[in-house]
Amino acid sequence: MSVASRQLQSLIRREVLRFVRRPYNTFLPPLITNVLYFSVFGVILGSRIGTISDVTYIQFVLPGLVVLGAISNAFENASFSIFHGRWNEYIHEVITSPLSHSYTVAGYVLASALRGFIIGGLIIGVGFLFTSIPFAHPLYLVSFGVVTTTLFAGLGVIGGLFAEDFDHLTVMNQFLLRPLVFFGGVFYSLDQLDGLAYTASLLNPMVYMVNGVRYGMLGMSEINPNTSLVVLTAATVVVLFINLLLFKRGVGITD
Amino acid sequence: MPPAIETVDLVKEYGELRALQELSLTVEEGEFFGLLGPNGAGKTTFINTLVGLVRKTGGEARVFGYDVEDDYQQARDAIGVAPQEFNVDRFFPIREVLEHKAGYHGVPADEAADRADEVLKRVGIYDKRNERFDWLSGGMKRRLLLARALVTDPDLLILDEPTAGVDVQLRHDLWELVTELNEEGTTILLTTHYIEEAERLCDRVAIMNEGRKVTVATPDELKGRGTDTIAVGLESTPASAPELGPYAHETTLSGDRLEVRVDDGGSIAPRLLNDLEARGYEIADLEITRTSLEEIFVDLTEREDRSVTRSTAESASDGDESETSETDTPPKREQEGVA
């Protein structure tokens, strides 16, 4: 293994151990939240709603909840880890080391994407307790999982570098991410929207994620999954490039 | 072999404030080099420029010949830094913190674990290896910072105020340890407020003030620049202080005690005694006090302050004849807290 690979591996190991060793903060909350979601939206309300495009309501909302959990955790992991490191200045341990800028970005993004991916998997596991999942296109499911968690891990890096206070992290998560997800077709079908609302929804990146994951899990999508994948991959590349630029310029880290 | 540190006209500006002003400094490989200066002199800014925590505004900075920005990976790999402020990962036991730091430098995992144990033993906190940073005492935290700097086996060890606020025992332990490291070949850059520390440890020291290099010299050379005081006890109290030759910069009489300030007390003392006896003074005892490095430091930095104030006032008066060209007002320490 090369020196650079060992450097990257060390950063990923540190980042992964940080969330793995705190399951009460990282794994348990999304599990409990999703049991509640499935109970209320799936079982209690779902039984009155009936089917959407030939799938039960609980099956319909499951992909959206997976996306919500996965991207929230990917974003939160990167933003919190970087911001907390800046706040307490121990990010200096990384910055004063000979890790390249690209490997530094890779370390934070990969570890955070992994957390999002694991949470997404756990939510699917919870879903199994309530309904059946056909996994119509597993490769699409994995691809969308990788791209969306990587994208939001990258956005989390940006958030972590720009935040000046813990409040800023909360604002980003609660007032930016959550509304986008809730209006991203998690709980309703886009077909139910009129022309303007439908068009506006297409500007919401969550729509592509939710539909992509739904296609992978259930085989149904209101948007062409290949288009979604291309759009999301392009967005991910742009965000990662911004991450690299920010670390090169030392934004939020160097004076 | 290139110097361990070489900076040429290094400048760091924070808006209007110039924290480093055309600082040119060379630290040779294997040297124990001290940076002295009051708060806000730019010492920490200088260090942070080398390790990548501060981006220079201008000039050049190299570590073992590697540019700190263009070749940042090689430059940072050569440096171990124990900062003034505690900046340790709070999430992990300290042994793991050290393993991670070694890993960031590319050390294989098993070797990183061995090195972590080794440096924890070396700084005397091995029994605390499974504790987290927050549970350590202040002295142990200081030791950990040194262990973290050492775990990467650096060629250049930078210690930023390592003994600030530590007890005497720890201070002596640290002195012993860094002396050993220097003897083993590690180049050491030490910043300190404690003149005694620099005098005791350093081959050369640079005195900095307001981002400038005031002087670079060995502690002995610096002390040689100061004046000594010869205190003479007289058998009886004279009416006035005697008129002495030009070797006496200042003569003070206090009762039966005469104090004479001279350049080199050891060589001037016999002449002084002869002069006093020739004038009829009876001498009871004599004591020579060498100028401390601390006094020279204060003298040099104050002189620098006066010089800066004068040049500022002069340039301000260039366009306005009514302005005074010199002021006795102490210069404002604009850089306080920046470093």
Interface residues (C-beta under 8 A of the other chain):
Chain A: M1 V3 A4 R6 Q7 Q9 S10 L11 R13 R14 L17 R18 R21 G85 N88 E89 Y90 H92 E93 V94 I95 T96 S97 P98 L99 S100 G250 I253 T254 D255
Chain B: Y14 T45 N48 V51 G52 L53 V54 R55 Y72 Q73 Q74 R76 D77 I79 V81 P83 E85 N87 V88 D89 R90 F91 F92 E96 V97 E99 H100 K101 A102 G103 Y104 H105 G106 V107 P108 A109 A112 R148 T152
